[in-house]
């Protein structure tokens, strides 16, 4: 499935500058409405190394009320956590009614990194699919909204980003030997991701695959997908916020899906090469 994703999608800079103020204010209004309606929200970010999970989360949370969400960067289980059921360390991070929990990586590590790196026996990670589906179904039955993002880049794009980071003295620490090892196992990771989607894409916990070559496109798609999920839930509860809360942000900008342009591969590679230099400017806008 991932091999068929069109990774050449992009959004023009001017269009991005028009869309983002509206999307940010709209998401803030949705956060407030979900708090008032008592809807607990779980947002999961998975994806390739260097796909932009961290910067996407930073952009997503930049205008949210910090009192209403918690961010959890997930790492390997600690010794005391290994002595409990493997999902225990995630249960204790589940948000209360009206709150949001954002996971930078998540319980999917059981069927991804622990599988590929052979950190647990095959019998355990295979049971992990069932555990995950049951876990998410239990949460959904209790009223939780689950939104899952996977940021996808090609093998060539991942390598380009690693090399770019490694050449920058301020950012070289981001690329560790284990990251290059993961890159060499790209096909193994691809197989693990594909099986995870097949076994855990459910009605109550669907996956959104995000084409992450162009950072502007990535951010717009994440905002739009999250807003759409929140709107659907809030509409079902007759709790949608007043559109005036975000329509005031931009003059003469209609609410619509962005017009996505598909460029030739060579043009996308050239544009992607300029993304790192553009990053600081985008974050300060």
C-alpha positions in Angstrom: 0.0 0.0 0.0 2.7 2.5 1.0 4.6 1.9 -2.3 1.5 3.2 -4.2 1.3 6.5 -2.2 2.0 9.6 -4.3 4.8 11.3 -2.4 5.1 14.2 -4.9 2.2 16.2 -3.5 2.9 19.7 -2.4 1.2 23.0 -1.5 2.4 26.4 -2.7 3.9 28.7 -0.1 1.3 31.5 -0.6 -1.6 29.0 -0.3 0.0 27.6 2.9 0.2 31.1 4.4 -3.5 31.6 3.7 -4.6 28.3 5.0 -2.7 27.9 8.2 -4.1 30.8 10.2 -7.6 29.6 9.6 -6.7 26.0 10.4 -5.0 26.9 13.6 -7.8 29.0 14.9 -10.4 26.4 13.9 -8.4 23.6 15.7 -8.3 25.8 18.8 -12.1 26.3 18.6 -12.5 22.5 18.2 -10.2 21.9 21.3 -12.3 24.2 23.4 -15.6 22.6 22.1 -14.3 19.1 22.8 -13.4 20.2 26.3 -16.9 21.6 26.9 -18.5 18.5 25.5 -16.3 16.1 27.6 -14.8 14.3 24.6 -11.4 12.7 25.4 -9.1 12.7 22.3 -6.1 10.5 21.6 -3.8 11.6 18.7 -1.0 9.2 17.6 2.0 10.0 15.5 3.9 7.2 13.9 6.2 7.3 10.8 9.6 6.9 9.4 12.6 8.4 11.1 13.1 12.0 9.9 9.6 12.1 8.4 8.8 15.2 10.5 6.8 13.9 13.4 8.4 16.3 15.9 8.0 19.4 13.8 4.4 18.4 12.8 3.5 18.1 16.5 5.2 21.4 17.3 3.1 23.1 14.6 -0.1 21.3 15.7 0.3 22.4 19.3 1.6 25.9 18.8 -1.9 27.5 19.2 -3.6 25.0 21.4 -4.4 25.7 25.1 -1.6 23.9 26.9 -4.0 23.2 29.8 -6.0 21.0 27.6 -3.4 18.5 26.3 -0.4 16.5 27.3 2.4 15.3 24.9 4.0 11.9 25.5 7.2 11.1 23.6 7.4 7.3 23.9 10.7 5.5 24.4 11.6 2.0 25.3 9.9 0.6 28.4 11.8 1.1 31.7 12.7 -1.8 34.0 9.7 -1.3 36.3 7.4 -1.0 33.3 8.6 -4.3 32.0 7.4 -6.0 35.2 3.8 -5.1 34.4 1.4 -5.9 31.4 2.9 -4.3 28.4 0.0 -1.9 27.8 0.1 -0.7 31.4 2.5 2.2 30.7 0.0 3.5 28.1 -3.1 3.1 30.2 -1.7 5.5 32.8 -1.3 8.1 30.1 -4.9 8.0 28.8 -6.5 11.5 29.0 -9.5 12.4 31.1 -12.8 13.5 29.8 -12.4 16.6 27.6 -8.6 16.3 27.5 -6.2 15.5 24.7 -3.2 13.1 24.8 -0.7 13.4 21.9 1.7 10.4 21.5 5.0 10.8 19.6 5.2 7.1 18.9 2.9 4.8 20.8 1.9 1.3 21.7 2.5 0.4 18.1 6.1 0.0 19.0 5.2 -3.6 20.0 4.5 -4.5 16.4 7.0 -2.1 14.8 10.4 -1.5 16.5 10.1 -4.5 18.8 9.3 -6.7 15.9 11.9 -5.4 13.4 14.7 -5.2 16.0 13.7 -8.6 17.5 13.3 -7.1 21.0 10.5 -9.5 21.8 9.7 -13.0 20.6 7.5 -13.3 17.5 4.7 -14.9 19.6 4.5 -11.6 21.7 4.4 -9.1 18.8 1.9 -11.2 16.9 -0.4 -11.2 20.0 0.2 -7.5 20.1 -2.1 -6.8 17.1 -5.0 -8.3 19.0 -4.1 -6.5 22.2 -3.9 -3.1 20.4 -7.3 -3.6 18.6 -9.0 -4.6 21.9 -7.3 -1.7 23.7 -8.5 0.9 21.2 -12.0 -0.7 21.0 -12.3 -0.4 24.8 -11.4 3.3 24.7 -13.7 4.0 21.7 -16.6 2.3 23.5 -16.0 4.6 26.4 -16.3 7.7 24.2 -12.7 8.3 23.2 -11.9 9.8 19.8 -8.8 8.1 18.4 -6.9 9.8 15.5 -3.8 8.0 14.1 -1.3 9.5 11.7 1.5 7.8 9.8 4.0 10.1 8.1 5.4 8.5 5.0 8.6 9.4 3.0 10.5 7.4 0.5 13.8 5.6 1.1 15.7 8.3 -1.0 14.0 11.1 0.9 14.8 9.6 4.3 18.5 9.3 3.3 18.6 12.8 2.0 17.3 14.2 5.3 19.7 12.1 7.3 22.6 13.4 5.3 21.4 17.0 5.6 21.1 16.7 9.4 24.5 15.0 9.7 26.2 17.9 7.9 24.7 20.5 10.4 26.8 20.6 13.6 23.7 21.9 15.5 21.5 19.0 14.3 23.9 16.1 13.7 22.9 14.6 17.1 19.5 13.8 15.6 21.0 11.1 13.5 22.4 8.2 15.5 24.0 4.9 14.2 20.7 3.2 15.0 18.9 5.5 12.6 21.2 4.5 9.8 20.6 0.9 10.8 16.9 1.5 10.5 17.4 3.0 7.1 19.3 -0.1 5.9 16.3 -2.2 7.0 13.8 0.0 5.1 12.2 -3.0 3.5 11.7 -4.8 6.8 10.2 -1.7 8.3 7.9 -1.3 5.2 6.6 -4.8 5.7 6.0 -4.2 9.4 4.1 -1.0 8.7 2.0 -2.6 6.0 0.9 -5.4 8.3 0.2 -3.0 11.2 -2.1 -1.0 8.9 -3.9 -4.2 7.7 -4.5 -5.5 11.2 -5.2 -2.3 13.1 -7.1 0.0 10.7 -10.5 -0.1 12.3 -13.8 1.8 12.3 -13.0 3.2 15.7 -9.2 3.7 15.1 -8.6 4.5 11.4 -5.1 5.3 10.0 -4.4 8.5 8.1 -1.4 8.1 5.8 0.3 11.5 5.4 2.5 12.2 2.4 5.4 13.9 4.2 7.9 14.9 1.4 6.6 18.5 1.4 6.3 19.8 5.0 3.6 22.3 4.1 1.4 19.6 2.6 2.1 17.4 5.6 0.9 20.1 8.1 -2.2 21.1 6.2 -3.3 17.4 5.8 -2.8 16.7 9.5 -4.8 19.8 10.6 -7.6 19.0 8.1 -7.8 15.4 9.1 -7.9 16.1 12.8 -10.4 18.9 12.4 -12.6 16.7 10.3 -12.6 13.9 12.9 -13.5 16.4 15.7 -16.2 18.1 13.6 -17.9 14.7 13.0 -17.9 13.8 16.7 -19.0 17.3 17.8 -21.8 17.4 15.1 -23.1 14.1 16.4 -23.4 15.7 19.8 -24.8 19.0 18.5 -21.8 20.7 20.0 -20.0 22.4 17.1 -18.4 25.7 17.9 -19.4 29.0 16.2 -17.6 29.3 12.8 -17.0 33.0 13.5 -14.2 31.9 15.9 -12.0 31.0 12.9 -13.5 32.8 9.9 -12.3 36.1 11.3 -8.6 34.9 10.9 -8.4 35.4 7.1 -10.2 37.8 4.8 -11.7 36.4 1.6 -10.5 32.9 2.2 -13.2 30.3 1.7 -13.2 27.1 3.7 -12.2 24.5 1.2 -9.8 21.7 0.7 -6.4 23.1 -0.6 -5.8 22.6 -4.3 -3.0 20.1 -4.3 -0.5 20.3 -7.2 1.5 17.3 -8.3 5.0 18.1 -9.5 7.5 16.1 -11.4 9.8 14.0 -9.2 12.9 16.1 -10.0 11.1 19.3 -9.1 9.9 17.8 -5.8 13.4 16.7 -4.9 14.7 20.2 -5.6 12.0 21.8 -3.5 12.5 19.3 -0.7 16.2 20.3 -0.6 15.2 23.8 0.3 12.7 22.7 3.0 15.3 22.7 5.9 16.3 26.3 5.2 12.6 27.2 5.0 11.8 25.6 8.3 12.6 28.4 10.7 10.7 30.9 8.6 7.6 28.7 8.6 7.6 28.1 12.3 7.8 31.9 13.0 4.9 32.8 10.8 
